[in-house]
Amino acid sequence: MPADALALPERFPLRDGLILHPRNHTDAHVVLEDTENSKFFRIGKAESSFVERLLETGSASTAYQSCQQKHAEFSAVKAERFCKWLLQMGLVASNNGPKPAKSPFQNPLITFFFWKVPLCNPDQWLIGLNQRCGWLFGPLAMLISPMVLLVGIIATTGRWSEFLSGYENLQSSWRWIWIAFSWIVLKLLHEIAHGATCRRYGGEVKEAGMAMILLMPIAFVNVNSSWRFPSRWHRLHVTLAGVTIELLVAGVALLAWNQLQSMPLKQAAADVVLMASISSLLFNLNPLLKFDGYFALADLTGVDNLSNHGQLYARYFGGRYLLGLDMRPPQLPGKRPWWIKCYGCSAAVYRVFTVTGLLAAAAAIFHGAGLVIAAAGAVAFVLKPLMVLVRYLAGVWREGELSLIRLALRTSLLSLLLIGPLWLIPGSGSWTSPGIVQYSPPAVLRARSAGFVEQVHVVDGQFVSAGAAIVTLRNDELHLELLRQTKEIALVDQEILSAQWLGKSTELADAITRKNALQEQLEQLQDEVDHLTLRASVDGRVISRRLDLIRETYVDAGEELAVIGNEDSKRVKVSISQTEARDAEFWQGKPLRIIVNGHAALASRLTRLETRADTTPPDDSLLAIHGGSLASLLESEDRLVLCEPRVNGIIELTPAQSRQLRCGQRAFVHIESAKQSIGQKFFMQVMHRLFL
């Protein structure tokens, strides 16, 4: 027995249920399957020979001697490390070795952001799905899907401005319901495609369920059995099947957008295109995250544990070049490890920005709960790793291998390089606020006196001139009061004549005073009778939702019956949150985009912004009782108010813009602010949420 093999244990039996799956002769790896736990491990040819002899003899030293005859490069040091790895993975029958290494996800805070729940065994269902529509999961589908998307892109040529304008109100809360639903359905189809493709090539899919990755809910299927496929292309097809089906859906949705006429349906199709194409390419096909793109890259390059190798080099790069520590570079596989170095550094930077962006989005979207989520994420992903780094640096410093001054200068310079540009880069902050199209100014017709509607002289939408009769009311009591007042004045006239004839000056003066008072009352009554016929005060169009229904109905004094408006003079009354109103100095005076269903975006400017926030809505048609951008509550039987005070703004429209829009149409106003830098906006948002 060689001297270097003496450290290997004589008794080292592996567990039952371990199977080796050799690949083709061009593949330098072999798959080790743990059938009891449905786990797969890809190992080298030398390690597979060692495992094969270990399964036969149960002795590590004997297996090493036999393995070294075929693989001279497999040293005792490598064999000892490999035995430790087998122990850590729980593949050894003996319980005397070290316990398997704990997963980093066992941290409760990190578990909050990464978890999965198995729900079913879809294997038999996927077999039936392949029998019915297996062509969707074959190689031909991988060619058809991008072709369908390409046809949709060609069909949209010349209409991209119209297509992109459909995303102007993407930030509106009512669209997020459909976007969230589309996301869930697409990810369900994505995982079904993975499972069905794996089953098509003879793999087993015994587990499916729901997972949460950085606050994003997704479905998952266990397709680890594809690791035993001898063909690399079959494995690659399983990996890319989810993206393939999403691109097919994106192409069909884009073609549907070109054919649909309804604006809500067109927006729904555009949302599906966004979710199925852009999000799929940014996340699923991105090799910097451990999703489909990562596993495809690892399989194509043949580099096992690509993520681990990349992380090792990223830690070395950070310690050596950013902190100035004396560290040894890690050994990387392959003849050209430079691309693994680039991959490791890029993945580390991308993960930082991805986690930061998602936590910031959670804080902005979920308000108070979002701050708690962001704080938990900061502790899990920033504070704990930072504490580990500080302990490591303290140990290096105690050994005299670290200069605190050099470390302080390096970290200060690094912080300045990372954070400083945030105060130089303009932050084009934008948001969307709801509004309503109104006449400017609207001439509101109100009943001066109560009464029954006797006659309606116009119809809704009719153009009338100033002075034209609109509605005539009937008030018999008012007419009787007018007759009684006229009779009373006649009696007083008789008293005046009698006092003049008899020469009674005192009685004469009293009668004249009473007549003057009665005359004033008569004039008021006559004015009310004359105004029982409501007339247009200006030239314009009659707007009323119920003119044809109010005949013979009773109306109270002051009740609105109709509006007369000039079609060339309209405005948009927009409701703005208090936070956005506080930043008015940064966006007021800039062009705003007004989005109205069925119309191209209009450009205008804010004319006036109210100085006081109020719970009175700009229009009842904008309110949403069960939540939304203008959430409201019922204050009394017939009055709705906003849940939180908001500020109203007025946007005057040009005559040409006014003629395009109808009074009462709902609108969305897209507001942008570019004067603040990204750092200023972030600092102001944090201070506002903490102290206001």
C-alpha positions in Angstrom: 0.0 0.0 0.0 1.5 3.4 -0.9 2.4 5.7 1.9 0.1 8.4 0.8 -2.9 6.1 1.0 -2.5 5.3 4.7 -4.8 8.2 5.7 -7.7 6.6 3.9 -10.1 4.5 6.1 -10.2 0.8 5.6 -13.9 0.5 6.3 -15.9 3.1 4.3 -19.2 1.6 3.0 -21.5 3.7 0.9 -25.3 3.8 1.3 -27.6 1.6 -0.7 -29.5 3.2 -3.6 -26.4 4.8 -5.2 -26.2 4.3 -9.0 -23.6 5.5 -11.5 -24.8 6.7 -14.9 -21.9 6.9 -17.4 -22.2 9.5 -20.2 -20.9 9.2 -23.7 -17.1 8.9 -24.3 -16.8 12.7 -25.1 -18.2 13.7 -21.7 -15.7 13.9 -18.9 -18.3 13.4 -16.2 -20.4 10.7 -14.7 -23.7 11.2 -12.8 -24.0 9.7 -9.3 -27.7 9.2 -8.4 -29.0 8.9 -4.9 -32.3 7.1 -5.6 -33.6 7.3 -2.0 -33.4 11.1 -1.9 -33.9 11.8 -5.7 -30.5 13.7 -5.8 -28.0 13.7 -8.5 -24.3 14.6 -8.4 -21.9 15.0 -11.4 -18.4 13.7 -10.7 -15.3 13.1 -12.7 -14.2 9.9 -14.4 -11.5 9.2 -11.7 -14.0 9.8 -8.9 -16.6 7.6 -10.6 -14.0 4.7 -10.8 -13.3 5.3 -7.1 -17.0 5.1 -6.2 -17.5 2.0 -8.4 -14.7 0.1 -6.5 -16.0 1.5 -3.2 -19.5 0.1 -3.9 -17.9 -3.3 -4.5 -15.3 -3.5 -1.7 -16.5 -0.9 1.0 -12.8 -0.1 1.6 -11.5 3.4 0.7 -7.8 2.3 0.7 -8.6 -0.7 -1.6 -10.7 1.4 -3.9 -7.9 4.0 -4.1 -5.3 1.4 -5.1 -7.5 0.1 -7.8 -8.4 3.6 -9.1 -4.9 4.8 -9.2 -3.9 2.1 -11.7 -6.3 3.7 -14.3 -6.1 7.3 -13.2 -2.6 8.3 -12.0 -3.6 11.9 -11.5 -6.0 10.8 -8.7 -3.8 11.4 -5.7 -4.4 10.3 -2.1 -5.1 14.0 -1.2 -7.8 14.1 -3.8 -9.2 10.8 -2.6 -9.3 12.0 1.0 -11.1 15.2 0.0 -13.5 13.2 -2.0 -14.2 10.9 0.9 -15.0 14.0 3.1 -17.3 15.2 0.4 -19.2 11.9 0.3 -19.6 12.2 4.1 -20.9 15.7 3.9 -23.4 14.8 1.2 -24.7 11.9 3.5 -23.8 9.2 1.0 -21.8 7.0 3.5 -23.6 4.3 5.5 -21.4 4.9 8.6 -22.6 7.5 11.2 -19.1 8.1 12.5 -18.2 10.8 10.0 -19.0 14.5 10.2 -22.5 15.6 9.7 -23.6 17.0 6.4 -22.8 20.7 6.0 -25.6 23.0 6.9 -27.2 24.9 4.0 -26.9 28.7 4.2 -30.7 28.8 3.7 -31.2 27.4 7.2 -30.8 31.0 8.5 -34.4 32.0 9.4 -34.1 35.4 7.7 -32.8 33.9 4.5 -35.4 31.2 4.6 -38.0 33.9 4.6 -36.8 34.9 1.1 -36.0 31.4 -0.2 -38.4 28.6 0.4 -40.4 25.9 -1.5 -43.3 23.7 -0.7 -43.8 20.4 -2.6 -47.5 20.0 -3.4 -47.9 17.0 -5.8 -46.4 14.3 -7.9 -47.2 15.2 -11.5 -45.4 12.3 -13.2 -48.5 10.5 -14.5 -50.2 13.7 -15.5 -47.2 14.7 -17.5 -47.2 11.3 -19.3 -50.8 12.0 -20.4 -49.9 15.6 -21.4 -47.1 14.2 -23.7 -49.6 11.8 -25.3 -52.0 14.6 -26.1 -49.8 17.5 -27.1 -46.2 16.2 -27.0 -45.2 18.3 -30.1 -45.1 21.4 -27.8 -42.2 19.8 -25.9 -40.3 18.4 -28.9 -37.3 19.9 -30.7 -39.6 21.4 -33.4 -41.2 23.6 -30.8 -37.7 25.1 -30.0 -37.6 26.3 -33.6 -41.3 27.4 -33.9 -41.4 29.5 -30.8 -38.8 32.1 -31.8 -40.2 32.1 -35.3 -43.7 33.0 -34.0 -42.2 35.8 -31.9 -40.3 37.0 -34.9 -43.5 37.1 -37.0 -45.2 39.1 -34.3 -42.2 41.6 -34.2 -42.4 42.0 -38.0 -46.2 42.5 -37.8 -45.7 45.3 -35.3 -43.2 47.1 -37.5 -44.4 50.7 -37.8 -46.6 50.5 -34.8 -44.0 50.4 -32.0 -44.8 53.9 -30.7 -48.4 52.8 -30.3 -47.4 49.5 -28.7 -45.0 51.2 -26.2 -47.6 53.9 -25.4 -49.7 51.1 -23.9 -47.2 51.0 -21.0 -47.6 54.6 -20.1 -49.9 53.7 -17.2 -48.1 50.5 -16.3 -47.5 51.8 -12.7 -51.3 52.0 -12.1 -52.3 49.6 -9.4 -55.3 48.2 -11.3 -52.9 46.8 -14.0 -50.8 45.0 -11.4 -53.6 42.6 -10.7 -53.5 41.4 -14.3 -49.7 41.5 -14.4 -49.5 39.3 -11.2 -52.0 36.9 -12.6 -50.0 36.7 -15.9 -46.8 36.1 -14.0 -48.3 33.2 -12.1 -49.8 31.5 -15.2 -46.6 32.0 -17.2 -44.4 30.5 -14.6 -46.8 27.6 -14.2 -46.6 27.0 -18.0 -42.8 27.4 -17.7 -42.5 24.6 -15.2 -44.9 22.4 -17.0 -42.7 22.7 -20.1 -39.7 21.6 -18.0 -41.4 18.6 -16.6 -43.1 17.5 -19.8 -39.8 17.7 -21.8 -38.0 15.8 -19.1 -40.7 13.1 -19.2 -40.5 13.0 -23.0 -36.9 11.8 -22.8 -37.6 9.2 -20.2 -36.9 11.2 -17.0 -39.1 11.1 -13.9 -40.8 14.1 -12.4 -41.9 13.1 -8.9 -42.1 16.5 -7.3 -43.8 19.8 -8.1 -44.9 22.7 -5.9 -44.6 26.4 -5.1 -41.4 28.4 -4.3 -40.5 31.9 -3.2 -37.3 33.4 -4.5 -36.6 37.0 -3.3 -40.3 37.7 -2.8 -41.2 36.4 -6.3 -43.7 33.5 -6.2 -42.9 30.8 -8.8 -43.9 27.2 -9.4 -41.2 24.5 -9.5 -40.8 21.0 -10.7 -37.9 18.6 -9.9 -36.3 17.5 -13.1 -33.0 16.3 -11.6 -33.5 13.0 -13.3 -32.4 14.7 -16.5 -28.9 14.5 -15.1 -28.8 10.8 -16.1 -29.5 11.6 -19.7 -26.4 10.6 -21.8 -27.2 13.2 -24.4 -26.1 16.8 -23.6 -28.7 18.1 -26.0 -31.5 16.4 -24.3 -30.4 17.9 -21.0 -30.1 21.3 -22.7 -33.6 20.9 -24.2 -35.1 20.3 -20.7 -33.3 23.3 -19.4 -34.5 25.7 -22.1 -38.0 24.2 -22.5 -39.5 26.8 -20.1 -38.1 29.8 -21.9 -39.2 28.2 -25.2 -42.9 28.0 -24.2 -42.8 31.6 -22.8 -41.4 32.9 -26.1 -44.2 31.1 -27.9 -46.8 32.8 -25.6 -45.1 36.1 -26.2 -45.3 35.7 -30.0 -49.0 34.7 -29.9 -49.8 37.7 -27.6 -48.0 40.1 -29.9 -49.9 38.8 -32.9 -53.1 39.1 -30.9 -52.2 42.7 -30.0 -52.1 43.6 -33.7 -55.6 42.2 -34.3 -57.5 43.4 -31.3 -59.5 46.6 -31.3 -60.5 46.9 -27.6 -58.0 49.0 -25.7 -58.2 47.0 -22.4 -57.6 43.7 -24.3 -54.7 45.3 -26.2 -53.1 46.4 -22.9 -53.6 42.9 -21.5 -51.9 41.4 -24.5 -49.0 43.9 -24.1 -48.6 42.9 -20.5 -48.4 39.3 -21.5 -45.7 40.2 -24.1 -43.7 42.0 -21.4 -44.0 39.2 -18.8 -43.3 36.4 -21.3 -40.4 37.9 -23.1 -38.5 40.6 -21.3 -38.9 39.2 -17.8 -38.1 35.7 -19.1 -34.9 36.9 -20.8 -33.8 39.0 -17.8 -34.3 36.3 -15.2 -34.7 32.8 -16.6 -32.2 33.1 -19.4 -29.7 35.2 -17.4 -26.7 33.0 -16.5 -25.7 35.4 -13.7 -28.6 33.9 -11.6 -29.0 30.2 -10.9 -31.9 29.8 -13.3 -32.2 28.2 -16.7 -29.4 30.2 -18.3 -26.9 29.3 -15.6 -27.5 25.5 -16.0 -27.4 25.8 -19.8 -24.1 27.6 -19.6 -22.7 25.0 -17.2 -23.8 22.1 -19.4 -22.4 23.7 -22.6 -19.0 24.5 -21.0 -18.8 21.3 -19.0 -17.8 23.3 -15.9 -19.3 21.8 -12.8 -20.2 24.0 -9.8 -19.7 27.1 -12.0 -21.4 29.3 -9.4 -19.1 28.0 -6.6 -16.0 28.6 -8.7 -17.2 32.1 -9.6 -17.9 33.0 -5.9 -14.5 31.8 -4.8 -12.8 34.0 -7.4 -15.1 37.0 -6.6 -14.1 36.6 -2.9 -10.5 36.4 -3.8 -10.8 39.5 -6.1 -12.6 41.5 -3.4 -10.1 40.5 -0.7 -7.0 40.9 -2.8 -7.7 44.0 -4.9 -10.4 45.9 -2.9 -9.3 45.2 0.7 -5.6 44.6 0.1 -5.4 41.2 1.8 -2.7 38.7 1.0 -4.8 35.9 -0.5 -4.0 33.0 -2.7 -6.0 32.7 -6.0 -8.3 29.7 -6.2 -7.7 26.9 -8.6 -10.2 27.1 -11.5 -11.1 24.3 -13.9 -10.5 24.4 -17.6 -7.7 25.6 -19.8 -9.0 29.1 -20.1 -10.2 30.2 -16.6 -10.4 33.9 -17.5 -14.0 33.7 -18.4 -14.9 32.0 -15.1 -13.2 35.0 -13.4 -15.3 37.4 -15.4 -18.4 35.4 -14.7 -17.7 35.3 -10.9 -17.2 39.1 -10.6 -20.2 39.9 -12.9 -22.5 37.5 -11.0 -21.4 39.0 -7.6 -22.2 42.5 -8.8 -25.4 41.5 -10.4 -26.7 39.7 -7.3 -26.0 42.8 -5.2 -28.0 45.0 -7.5 -30.8 42.5 -7.9 -31.2 42.0 -4.2 -31.0 45.7 -3.5 -33.5 46.5 -6.3 -36.1 43.9 -5.1 -35.9 45.0 -1.5 -36.2 48.6 -2.5 -39.2 47.7 -4.7 -40.8 45.8 -1.7 -40.3 48.9 0.5 -42.0 51.1 -2.1 -44.9 48.9 -3.0 -45.9 47.4 0.4 -45.3 50.6 2.4 -45.0 49.7 6.1 -44.8 46.0 5.6 -42.3 46.6 2.8 -40.0 48.4 5.3 -40.1 45.4 7.6 -39.2 43.1 4.6 -36.4 45.5 3.5 -35.0 45.6 7.0 -35.1 41.7 7.2 -33.3 41.5 3.8 -30.7 44.0 4.9 -30.0 42.0 8.0 -29.9 38.7 6.1 -27.9 39.8 3.0 -25.9 42.7 4.3 -25.5 42.8 8.1 -24.7 39.1 8.6 -22.1 38.8 5.8 -20.6 42.1 7.0 -20.3 40.7 10.5 -18.5 37.6 9.1 -16.2 39.8 7.1 -15.4 42.0 10.2 -14.6 38.9 12.3 -12.3 37.6 9.6 -10.6 41.0 9.2 -10.2 41.2 13.0 -8.4 37.8 13.0 -6.1 38.8 10.2 -5.3 42.1 12.0 -4.4 40.3 15.2 -2.0 38.2 13.2 -0.3 41.4 12.0 -1.2 40.8 8.3 -3.6 43.8 7.9 -3.0 47.5 7.9 -6.0 49.4 9.3 -5.0 52.7 7.6 -4.7 51.0 4.2 -8.0 49.2 4.8 -9.7 52.5 5.7 -8.4 54.3 2.7 -9.4 51.4 0.3 -12.9 51.1 1.7 -13.4 54.9 1.7 -12.3 55.1 -1.9 -14.5 52.1 -2.8 -17.5 53.6 -1.1 -17.0 57.0 -2.8 -16.7 55.2 -6.2 -19.9 53.2 -5.6 -22.1 55.8 -3.9 -20.7 59.1 -5.3 -22.0 58.7 -8.8 -25.6 58.3 -7.4 -25.5 62.0 -6.6 -24.3 62.8 -10.1 -26.6 60.6 -12.2 -30.0 62.2 -12.8 -32.9 60.2 -11.4 -35.8 60.3 -13.9 -38.4 59.6 -11.3 -41.9 59.1 -12.8 -45.3 58.1 -11.6 -48.9 58.0 -12.9 -51.8 59.8 -11.3 -55.5 59.5 -12.1 -57.6 62.4 -13.5 -60.9 63.3 -15.1 -61.6 65.4 -18.2 -63.9 68.4 -17.4 -65.1 71.6 -19.2 -63.1 74.7 -18.4 -65.0 76.3 -16.9 -68.1 74.2 -16.7 -71.5 76.0 -16.7 -73.6 74.0 -14.2 -77.4 74.3 -14.4 -79.0 74.1 -11.0 -82.6 74.4 -10.0 -83.2 77.8 -8.3 -86.4 76.4 -6.8 -87.8 73.0 -6.0 -90.4 71.5 -8.3 -91.4 68.8 -10.7 -89.8 68.6 -14.2 -92.6 69.5 -16.5 -90.7 69.6 -19.8 -87.2 68.8 -21.1 -86.4 71.0 -24.2 -83.1 69.3 -25.3 -81.4 66.0 -25.4 -78.1 64.9 -24.0 -75.2 66.0 -26.2 -77.2 68.7 -28.1 -75.5 72.0 -28.9 -77.4 75.0 -27.6 -77.0 78.8 -27.7 -76.9 81.1 -24.7 -80.5 81.8 -23.5 -81.9 78.6 -24.9 -84.5 76.8 -22.7 -83.2 73.5 -21.3 -85.7 72.3 -18.6 -89.0 73.7 -17.4 -90.1 73.0 -13.8 -93.6 73.2 -12.3 -94.2 74.5 -8.8 -97.9 75.1 -8.1 -97.2 76.4 -4.6 -94.9 79.0 -6.0 -97.5 80.2 -8.4 -100.2 80.3 -5.7 -97.8 82.3 -3.5 -97.2 84.7 -6.3 -101.0 85.2 -6.8 -101.5 85.6 -3.0 -98.7 88.2 -2.9 -100.3 90.1 -5.9 -103.7 90.1 -4.1 -102.0 91.4 -0.9 -100.5 94.3 -2.8 -103.8 95.1 -4.3 -105.4 95.3 -0.8 -102.6 97.6 0.4 -103.2 99.9 -2.6 -106.8 100.2 -1.4 -105.5 101.2 2.0 -103.2 103.8 0.5 -106.1 105.4 -1.5 -108.3 105.5 1.6 -105.7 107.1 3.7 -105.0 109.7 1.1 -108.8 110.5 0.8 -109.2 110.8 4.5 -105.9 112.7 5.0 -104.5 110.2 7.5 -100.7 110.7 7.0 -99.6 108.1 9.6 -101.7 105.3 8.2 -100.6 106.4 4.7 -96.9 106.1 5.5 -97.4 102.7 7.2 -99.3 101.4 4.1 -96.6 102.6 1.7 -93.9 100.8 3.8 -95.8 97.6 3.8 -96.4 97.9 0.0 -92.7 98.3 -0.7 -91.9 95.2 1.4 -94.5 93.2 -0.4 -93.3 94.5 -3.8 -89.8 93.2 -3.0 -91.2 89.9 -2.0 -93.3 89.8 -5.2 -90.2 90.5 -7.3 -88.3 87.7 -5.7 -91.2 85.3 -6.2 -91.5 86.4 -9.9 -87.8 85.8 -10.3 -88.1 82.3 -9.0 -91.1 81.7 -11.2 -89.2 83.0 -14.2 -86.2 80.7 -13.3 -88.5 77.7 -13.3 -87.3 77.5 -16.9 -83.6 76.8 -16.8 -81.7 78.4 -19.7 -78.2 78.0 -21.1 -75.8 80.7 -19.8 -73.2 80.1 -22.5 -73.0 78.6 -25.9 -72.0 74.9 -25.7 -73.0 71.3 -25.5 -75.5 69.9 -23.0 -74.1 67.1 -20.8 -76.3 65.1 -18.5 -76.5 61.4 -17.9 -80.3 61.4 -17.0 -82.1 64.2 -19.0 -84.5 61.6 -20.6 -85.3 60.1 -17.1 -86.1 63.2 -15.1 -89.4 64.1 -16.6 -92.2 64.4 -13.9 -89.6 63.8 -11.2 -89.2 66.1 -8.2 -85.9 68.1 -7.8 -84.7 70.1 -4.9 -83.5 73.6 -4.9 -79.8 73.7 -5.9 -79.8 70.2 -7.5 -77.6 69.9 -10.6 -79.5 69.0 -13.7 -77.1 69.5 -16.5 -73.8 71.1 -17.6 -73.2 73.3 -20.5 -69.7 73.1 -21.8 -67.6 74.5 -24.6 -66.0 71.7 -26.6 -63.0 73.9 -27.4 -62.3 74.5 -23.7 -61.5 71.6 -21.5 -59.2 70.7 -18.6 -57.9 67.6 -16.8 -58.4 67.6 -13.0 -55.7 65.3 -11.6 -55.4 63.9 -8.1 -51.8 63.9 -6.8 -50.5 62.3 -3.6 -49.0 64.5 -0.9 -45.6 63.0 -1.4 -45.6 63.8 -5.1 -46.9 67.3 -4.4 -44.0 68.0 -2.1 -41.7 67.4 -5.0 -43.6 69.7 -7.3 -40.7 72.1 -7.6 -38.8 69.4 -9.4 -41.5 68.5 -12.0 -44.0 71.5 -12.1 -43.6 73.4 -15.4 -42.3 70.3 -17.3 -44.4 68.7 -20.1 -46.8 66.0 -18.8 -48.2 63.1 -20.7 -52.0 62.5 -20.6 -53.1 59.0 -21.4 -56.8 58.5 -22.2 -58.2 55.1 -23.4 -58.4 55.0 -27.2 -56.3 58.1 -27.8 -52.6 58.8 -28.4 -50.7 60.4 -25.5 -51.2 64.1 -25.2 -48.6 66.6 -24.0 -49.5 69.5 -21.7 -48.3 71.3 -18.6 -49.7 71.8 -15.1 -51.6 75.1 -14.9 -52.4 75.2 -11.2 -51.8 73.1 -8.1 -53.9 73.4 -5.0 -52.1 74.4 -1.8 -54.2 72.3 0.6 -54.7 68.5 0.5 -58.3 67.3 0.9 -60.3 64.1 1.1 -62.8 65.3 -1.5 -62.3 63.4 -4.7 -62.0 65.2 -8.1 -64.8 63.1 -9.4 -66.8 60.1 -7.9 -66.2 58.0 -11.0 -62.5 57.8 -10.1 -63.1 56.2 -6.7 -62.4 52.6 -5.8 -64.1 51.4 -2.7 -62.0 48.1 -2.5 -58.6 49.7 -3.0 -56.8 51.3 -5.9 -54.9 54.5 -6.6 -57.9 56.5 -5.2 -59.0 54.2 -2.4 -62.1 55.6 -0.7 -64.5 54.9 2.2 -68.2 55.6 2.8 -68.4 58.6 5.1 -72.2 58.8 5.1 -75.1 57.1 3.2 -74.4 59.0 -0.1 -71.0 60.5 0.3 -67.6 58.8 -0.5 -64.3 60.4 0.6 -60.7 59.5 -0.1 -58.9 57.4 2.5 -56.1 59.8 2.6 -55.9 63.5 1.7 -54.7 64.3 -1.8 -53.9 67.5 -3.8 -55.8 68.4 -6.9 -54.1 69.8 -9.9 -55.5 71.5 -13.1 -54.1 70.9 -16.6 -55.6 73.2 -19.2 -55.9 71.7 -22.7 -55.6 73.4 -26.0 -58.6 73.7 -28.3 -57.3 70.9 -30.5 -56.7 68.6 -27.5 -60.1 69.5 -26.1 -61.9 68.5 -29.2 -60.2 65.0 -29.0 -61.5 64.2 -25.5 -65.0 64.0 -24.1 -66.1 65.5 -20.8 -66.2 62.8 -18.1 -63.5 60.6 -19.6 -61.0 59.1 -17.1 -57.4 59.9 -17.8 -53.9 59.1 -16.4 -51.3 61.8 -16.1 -47.7 60.6 -16.4 -45.4 62.9 -14.4 -41.6 62.8 -14.6 -39.0 64.5 -12.4 -35.4 64.6 -13.7 -33.8 67.4 -11.6 -33.1 65.2 -8.6 -30.2 62.7 -8.7 -30.7 59.1 -7.8 -29.0 59.6 -4.5 -31.2 62.6 -3.6 -34.4 60.8 -4.4 -33.4 57.7 -2.4 -32.3 59.9 0.6 -35.6 61.9 0.5 -37.7 58.8 0.3 -35.9 57.2 3.3 -36.2 60.4 5.3 -39.9 60.8 4.4 -40.8 57.2 5.4 -38.8 57.3 8.6 -39.8 60.7 10.0 -43.1 61.7 8.3 
